Amino acid sequence: MRVNYFLKALWIMSMILCSTTIYGQEFANLNFNDSSSGRNIGITYQKYLTNKFSVAGGFKIHINNIKHHDNQWHIYYNRFHAYRLENFIGLQGNLFLDVVSFKNKGKGFIFFDVQTTYARTKGETLIKGWDDNGFLFYTLTTDVRPHALAVEKTIGVGANAAILNNWFLELKAGAGITNYWFDYQDRFPYHLWALTFSSGLSLKCRIK
């Protein structure tokens, strides 16, 4: 089931991108995102449907953390770890509404962002214990959990500024909710949700 879901999601996003290509594009975006599942690099195409409203869609590549020193008992927050090819690749979609224009051709906006991640979670935790003589010690353990699907939905604000004729630098940040579905025997029977925070830095190129 997990492979079928992944292939269907990629097919839907491919059709969206093909449709955008046919009717004209405005921007090609290279994104760095720091979200509740972890950090990722995304490539999206953005198209204005009106003079203020635009949509974007594309793919993202998950970046594994080299080390997790987890003393806060986080299990899922910033703990997704890719072990297979499909774990690295996720989907990203955006809605943008421009609310202010700047003299340097930049804009301030509000946005709605959706990102998907399908991977296992990995964390390191210090476990407190006492030896036979009553001395305190800590044991560093690695906690790896089964695959989960995370769908992060974020609302926030951002702004971009022109750095060259057709190039823009963009910053954004927001908060929202992440839904988790847990993979157990090729099914997703368990579901949890949590508050999420995200930020992003994008390099945008206007397509002529």
VOBA-1610 file (N, C-alpha, C; in pm, whole numbers, padded with zeros to 5 digits, always signed):
BEGIN
Met+00083-00121+00000Met+00000+00000+00000Met+00086+00125+00000Arg+00197+00124+00075Arg+00279+00243+00084Arg+00340+00279-00052Val+00379+00174-00134Val+00435+00202-00266Val+00328+00258-00357Asn+00207+00201-00352Asn+00097+00250-00436Asn+00064+00395-00403Tyr+00061+00427-00274Tyr+00034+00566-00235Tyr+00140+00658-00291Phe+00267+00618-00278Phe+00377+00702-00323Phe+00370+00725-00474Leu+00346+00620-00551Leu+00340+00632-00696Leu+00221+00717-00740Lys+00107+00700-00675Lys-00010+00781-00710Lys+00015+00929-00681Ala+00078+00958-00567Ala+00106+01097-00532Ala+00202+01160-00632Leu+00306+01085-00673Leu+00399+01136-00772Leu+00331+01160-00906Trp+00240+01071-00944Trp+00168+01085-01072Trp+00080+01209-01070Ile+00008+01234-00960Ile-00078+01352-00950Ile+00004+01479-00958Met+00118+01484-00886Met+00201+01603-00890Met+00261+01623-01028Ser+00296+01515-01097Ser+00350+01527-01232Ser+00247+01586-01327Met+00122+01545-01313Met+00016+01600-01398Met-00005+01748-01372Ile+00006+01787-01245Ile-00008+01929-01211Ile+00104+02010-01273Leu+00227+01959-01264Leu+00340+02031-01319Leu+00332+02037-01471Cys+00287+01931-01535Cys+00271+01932-01681Cys+00167+02035-01723Ser+00058+02043-01649Ser-00045+02142-01679Ser+00010+02282-01664Thr+00090+02305-01560Thr+00150+02436-01541Thr+00242+02472-01655Thr+00317+02373-01706Thr+00407+02397-01817Thr+00332+02438-01942Ile+00220+02374-01967Ile+00143+02404-02088Ile+00092+02547-02086Tyr+00040+02592-01975Tyr-00025+02723-01970Tyr+00068+02835-01925Gly+00196+02807-01905Gly+00290+02913-01875Gly+00326+02920-01728Gln+00452+02945-01701Gln+00502+02950-01565Gln+00552+03091-01535Glu+00562+03121-01407Glu+00615+03250-01365Glu+00751+03236-01299Phe+00763+03140-01206Phe+00887+03126-01130Phe+00927+02979-01119Ala+01057+02958-01117Ala+01115+02830-01075Ala+01185+02856-00942Asn+01154+02776-00840Asn+01199+02803-00705Asn+01288+02691-00652Leu+01396+02729-00589Leu+01482+02637-00515Leu+01465+02671-00368Asn+01411+02578-00289Asn+01371+02606-00152Asn+01454+02526-00052Phe+01487+02590+00059Phe+01540+02521+00176Phe+01437+02535+00287Asn+01385+02423+00336Asn+01280+02424+00436Asn+01326+02357+00565Asp+01290+02418+00676Asp+01312+02359+00808Asp+01175+02338+00870Ser+01128+02214+00872Ser+00992+02185+00915Ser+00994+02085+01031Ser+00876+02042+01073Ser+00867+01955+01190Ser+00922+01816+01162Ser+00923+01772+01037Ser+00978+01640+01006Ser+01129+01644+00989Gly+01185+01762+00966Gly+01328+01778+00945Gly+01355+01881+00836Arg+01478+01886+00790Arg+01516+01981+00685Arg+01505+01915+00549Asn+01478+01997+00446Asn+01469+01943+00312Asn+01498+02052+00210Ile+01532+02009+00090Ile+01551+02098-00024Ile+01442+02069-00125Gly+01372+02172-00169Gly+01260+02154-00261Gly+01279+02227-00392Ile+01221+02174-00498Ile+01218+02239-00629Ile+01072+02251-00670Thr+01024+02373-00686Thr+00884+02396-00719Thr+00870+02494-00834Tyr+00758+02482-00904Tyr+00720+02578-01007Tyr+00601+02658-00957Gln+00608+02788-00974Gln+00504+02878-00923Gln+00440+02954-01038Lys+00307+02961-01035Lys+00233+03029-01141Lys+00128+03122-01080Tyr+00121+03244-01132Tyr+00019+03339-01089Tyr-00109+03313-01168Leu-00219+03295-01093Leu-00350+03279-01156Leu-00422+03413-01169Thr-00392+03505-01078Thr-00437+03644-01087Thr-00316+03731-01059Asn-00337+03862-01050Asn-00222+03950-01025Asn-00170+03940-00881Lys-00245+03874-00791Lys-00201+03861-00652Lys-00197+03718-00601Phe-00268+03628-00667Phe-00281+03490-00618Phe-00201+03396-00707Ser-00119+03310-00643Ser-00037+03215-00718Ser-00036+03080-00649Val-00006+02978-00726Val+00004+02841-00676Val+00140+02786-00715Ala+00190+02690-00636Ala+00318+02628-00665Ala+00311+02481-00626Gly+00391+02401-00694Gly+00396+02259-00663Gly+00526+02199-00710Gly+00568+02091-00645Gly+00691+02026-00684Gly+00732+01917-00587Phe+00862+01891-00581Phe+00916+01783-00502Phe+01015+01837-00399Lys+01037+01757-00297Lys+01137+01793-00197Lys+01222+01671-00166Ile+01347+01695-00125Ile+01440+01589-00090Ile+01476+01603+00057His+01449+01500+00133His+01472+01503+00278His+01622+01498+00308Ile+01665+01573+00408Ile+01805+01575+00452Ile+01812+01507+00588Asn+01884+01396+00595Asn+01899+01327+00723Asn+01992+01404+00816Asn+01955+01407+00943Asn+02045+01461+01045Asn+02157+01362+01070Ile+02278+01412+01083Ile+02391+01324+01110Ile+02383+01269+01253Lys+02344+01354+01348Lys+02333+01311+01487Lys+02205+01365+01547His+02148+01289+01638His+02031+01331+01716His+02066+01322+01863His+02090+01435+01926His+02109+01435+02071His+01976+01480+02133Asp+01892+01384+02157Asp+01754+01413+02194Asp+01736+01398+02344Asn+01751+01508+02416Asn+01728+01507+02559Asn+01589+01561+02596Gln+01507+01592+02495Gln+01375+01648+02518Gln+01266+01546+02491Trp+01302+01422+02467Trp+01205+01314+02447Trp+01119+01335+02323His+01171+01403+02223His+01100+01414+02097His+01104+01281+02025Ile+00990+01237+01974Ile+00982+01110+01901Ile+00966+01135+01752Tyr+00883+01232+01716Tyr+00855+01258+01574Tyr+00905+01394+01528Tyr+00907+01492+01617Tyr+00949+01627+01578Tyr+01095+01627+01538Asn+01122+01663+01412Asn+01258+01671+01359Asn+01332+01538+01369Arg+01256+01428+01359Arg+01317+01297+01378Arg+01301+01204+01258Phe+01247+01252+01146Phe+01230+01164+01030Phe+01365+01136+00966His+01387+01008+00932His+01516+00963+00880His+01492+00872+00760Ala+01550+00908+00646Ala+01529+00833+00522Ala+01624+00714+00517Tyr+01568+00595+00496Tyr+01646+00474+00480Tyr+01637+00417+00339Arg+01531+00452+00265Arg+01513+00403+00129Arg+01491+00522+00036Leu+01495+00495-00095Leu+01484+00603-00193Leu+01354+00679-00178Glu+01242+00609-00159Glu+01113+00678-00148Glu+01103+00760-00020Asn+01190+00732+00079Asn+01189+00812+00200Asn+01249+00951+00178Phe+01340+00962+00082Phe+01404+01090+00056Phe+01312+01186-00020Ile+01222+01134-00102Ile+01142+01217-00191Ile+01004+01240-00133Gly+00963+01365-00125Gly+00830+01402-00080Gly+00768+01504-00173Leu+00649+01546-00142Leu+00575+01644-00222Leu+00560+01774-00146Gln+00552+01884-00221Gln+00531+02015-00160Gln+00438+02096-00250Gly+00338+02158-00189Gly+00246+02247-00260Gly+00223+02374-00181Asn+00200+02484-00252Asn+00185+02614-00187Asn+00075+02696-00251Leu+00010+02778-00168Leu-00080+02884-00214Leu-00024+03016-00160Phe-00018+03117-00246Phe+00035+03248-00206Phe-00066+03357-00238Leu-00079+03453-00147Leu-00161+03571-00169Leu-00078+03693-00135Asp-00043+03772-00236Asp+00037+03893-00213Asp-00049+04000-00147Val+00008+04064-00045Val-00067+04166+00029Val-00001+04303+00023Val+00127+04309-00016Val+00195+04437-00025Val+00306+04425-00129Ser+00334+04534-00199Ser+00443+04539-00296Ser+00549+04637-00250Phe+00676+04605-00276Phe+00787+04689-00237Phe+00848+04757-00359Lys+00923+04862-00336Lys+00984+04938-00444Lys+01090+04858-00520Asn+01148+04758-00454Asn+01252+04679-00520Asn+01195+04559-00596Lys+01068+04567-00633Lys+00996+04463-00706Lys+00962+04341-00621Gly+00994+04347-00492Gly+00959+04240-00403Gly+00816+04251-00352Lys+00770+04147-00282Lys+00633+04144-00232Lys+00628+04080-00094Gly+00532+04125-00015Gly+00499+04059+00109Gly+00374+03978+00089Phe+00363+03861+00152Phe+00254+03770+00122Phe+00218+03686+00244Ile+00101+03625+00236Ile+00062+03518+00327Ile+00057+03390+00245Phe+00079+03277+00310Phe+00088+03153+00235Phe+00027+03037+00312Phe-00008+02934+00235Phe-00050+02805+00289Phe+00039+02700+00224Asp+00103+02618+00308Asp+00202+02522+00259Asp+00164+02381+00304Val+00181+02284+00214Val+00160+02142+00246Val+00284+02065+00204Gln+00338+01983+00294Gln+00452+01898+00264Gln+00424+01757+00314Thr+00470+01658+00238Thr+00455+01518+00280Thr+00593+01454+00298Thr+00603+01370+00399Thr+00725+01293+00424Thr+00684+01151+00464Tyr+00747+01053+00399Tyr+00721+00913+00435Tyr+00855+00849+00469Ala+00879+00824+00597Ala+01008+00770+00640Ala+00993+00714+00782Arg+01101+00655+00829Arg+01106+00612+00968Arg+01153+00728+01054Thr+01140+00713+01185Thr+01191+00816+01276Thr+01308+00759+01355Lys+01406+00845+01380Lys+01528+00803+01449Lys+01567+00911+01548Gly+01594+00871+01669Gly+01635+00966+01771Gly+01731+00903+01870Glu+01807+00986+01935Glu+01898+00941+02040Glu+01852+00998+02173Thr+01845+00914+02274Thr+01794+00954+02404Thr+01888+00909+02515Leu+01908+00995+02614Leu+01988+00960+02731Leu+01895+00902+02838Ile+01919+00776+02875Ile+01839+00707+02976Ile+01913+00707+03109Lys+01847+00756+03211Lys+01908+00763+03345Lys+01899+00628+03416Gly+02006+00593+03488Gly+02006+00469+03564Gly+02101+00477+03681Trp+02098+00373+03768Trp+02188+00365+03883Trp+02252+00226+03886Asp+02380+00223+03920Asp+02447+00093+03928Asp+02425+00031+04065Asp+02489-00083+04086Asp+02467-00157+04212Asp+02517-00081+04333Asn+02608+00014+04310Asn+02661+00093+04421Asn+02584+00224+04443Gly+02479+00244+04365Gly+02397+00363+04381Gly+02446+00484+04305Phe+02544+00465+04216Phe+02595+00578+04138Phe+02509+00600+04013Leu+02485+00728+03986Leu+02403+00765+03871Leu+02484+00754+03742Phe+02423+00700+03637Phe+02487+00696+03506Phe+02381+00715+03398Tyr+02425+00749+03278Tyr+02336+00769+03163Tyr+02379+00678+03049Thr+02282+00623+02980Thr+02306+00538+02863Thr+02245+00604+02740Leu+02327+00620+02636Leu+02279+00678+02511Leu+02220+00567+02424Thr+02091+00575+02396Thr+02023+00474+02316Thr+01970+00537+02188Thr+01962+00455+02083Thr+01905+00498+01954Thr+01769+00435+01937Asp+01668+00518+01914Asp+01530+00472+01899Asp+01489+00487+01754Val+01469+00374+01685Val+01424+00374+01545Val+01284+00314+01541Arg+01190+00389+01485Arg+01050+00346+01483Arg+01005+00315+01340Pro+00891+00242+01325Pro+00843+00206+01191Pro+00808+00327+01106His+00787+00302+00977His+00757+00409+00884His+00628+00482+00921Ala+00630+00612+00895Ala+00512+00696+00918Ala+00500+00796+00803Leu+00377+00833+00774Leu+00350+00937+00676Leu+00316+01065+00751Ala+00393+01170+00727Ala+00367+01301+00789Ala+00315+01397+00682Val+00203+01461+00710Val+00147+01564+00623Val+00145+01694+00703Glu+00233+01786+00665Glu+00248+01912+00737Glu+00171+02022+00666Lys+00083+02090+00739Lys+00003+02199+00683Lys+00033+02325+00762Thr+00085+02428+00693Thr+00135+02548+00759Thr+00076+02672+00697Ile+00039+02768+00781Ile-00003+02901+00738Ile+00095+03002+00796Gly+00137+03099+00714Gly+00234+03195+00764Gly+00249+03315+00675Val+00353+03390+00698Val+00380+03513+00623Val+00522+03507+00569Gly+00548+03588+00466Gly+00680+03592+00409Gly+00698+03715+00322Ala+00818+03730+00272Ala+00849+03843+00184Ala+00965+03804+00094Asn+00970+03865-00024Asn+01082+03843-00114Asn+01133+03977-00164Ala+01255+03976-00214Ala+01319+04097-00264Ala+01402+04062-00386Ala+01405+04152-00483Ala+01483+04131-00604Ala+01632+04149-00574Ile+01713+04054-00620Ile+01858+04065-00605Ile+01926+04086-00741Leu+01860+04044-00850Leu+01901+04071-00987Leu+01774+04093-01068Asn+01787+04110-01198Asn+01669+04142-01280Asn+01557+04039-01266Asn+01589+03912-01276Asn+01487+03808-01270Asn+01507+03712-01152Trp+01588+03752-01056Trp+01617+03666-00942Trp+01571+03732-00813Phe+01511+03650-00725Phe+01456+03700-00599Phe+01499+03608-00485Leu+01515+03668-00369Leu+01542+03593-00246Leu+01419+03605-00156Glu+01374+03493-00103Glu+01248+03490-00029Glu+01265+03424+00107Leu+01202+03483+00209Leu+01198+03428+00344Leu+01053+03409+00385Lys+01025+03302+00457Lys+00890+03281+00508Lys+00894+03196+00634Ala+00791+03210+00717Ala+00780+03133+00841Ala+00634+03120+00878Gly+00599+03010+00944Gly+00460+02991+00980Gly+00442+02878+01080Ala+00317+02851+01111Ala+00281+02746+01207Ala+00155+02677+01158Gly+00134+02556+01208Gly+00016+02482+01165Gly+00006+02349+01237Ile-00040+02247+01165Ile-00065+02115+01222Ile+00000+02009+01133Thr+00062+01911+01195Thr+00114+01794+01124Thr+00032+01672+01163Asn-00015+01599+01062Asn-00086+01473+01083Asn+00010+01358+01055Tyr+00008+01258+01143Tyr+00094+01141+01129Tyr+00007+01017+01112Trp+00038+00938+01010Trp-00022+00807+00992Trp+00090+00704+01000Phe+00071+00600+01080Phe+00178+00506+01109Phe+00159+00378+01031Asp+00267+00332+00971Asp+00266+00214+00886Asp+00281+00089+00973Tyr+00180+00006+00973Tyr+00183-00118+01048Tyr+00125-00229+00961Gln+00209-00327+00925Gln+00168-00437+00837Gln+00106-00384+00709Asp+00181-00288+00645Asp+00142-00231+00516Asp+00010-00155+00522Arg-00029-00107+00638Arg-00150-00026+00651Arg-00118+00098+00734Phe-00214+00192+00739Phe-00199+00312+00820Phe-00312+00319+00923Pro-00308+00231+01025Pro-00423+00227+01116Pro-00418+00331+01226Tyr-00300+00386+01255Tyr-00288+00478+01368Tyr-00265+00619+01319His-00326+00713+01389His-00316+00853+01346His-00298+00942+01468Leu-00204+01037+01457Leu-00183+01138+01560Leu-00166+01273+01491Trp-00175+01379+01569Trp-00147+01512+01514Trp-00070+01592+01618Ala+00000+01695+01570Ala+00079+01780+01659Ala+00094+01917+01596Leu+00117+02017+01679Leu+00146+02150+01629Leu+00281+02151+01558Thr+00292+02233+01456Thr+00415+02235+01379Thr+00458+02379+01351Phe+00587+02397+01335Phe+00645+02527+01299Phe+00743+02504+01185Ser+00748+02599+01094Ser+00838+02583+00980Ser+00891+02718+00936Ser+01003+02713+00868Ser+01062+02833+00809Ser+01127+02793+00676Gly+01148+02890+00590Gly+01205+02856+00460Gly+01280+02972+00397Leu+01377+02937+00317Leu+01455+03031+00240Leu+01455+02984+00095Ser+01418+03073+00002Ser+01402+03033-00137Ser+01479+03126-00230Leu+01534+03067-00334Leu+01591+03142-00445Leu+01497+03125-00563Lys+01440+03236-00611Lys+01337+03232-00714Lys+01389+03292-00844Cys+01357+03226-00954Cys+01395+03274-01086Cys+01269+03298-01170Arg+01251+03421-01215Arg+01137+03451-01301Arg+01160+03392-01440Ile+01065+03313-01486Ile+01077+03251-01617Ile+01014+03341-01722Lys+01088+03372-01828Lys+01039+03462-01932Lys+00947+03391-02029
//
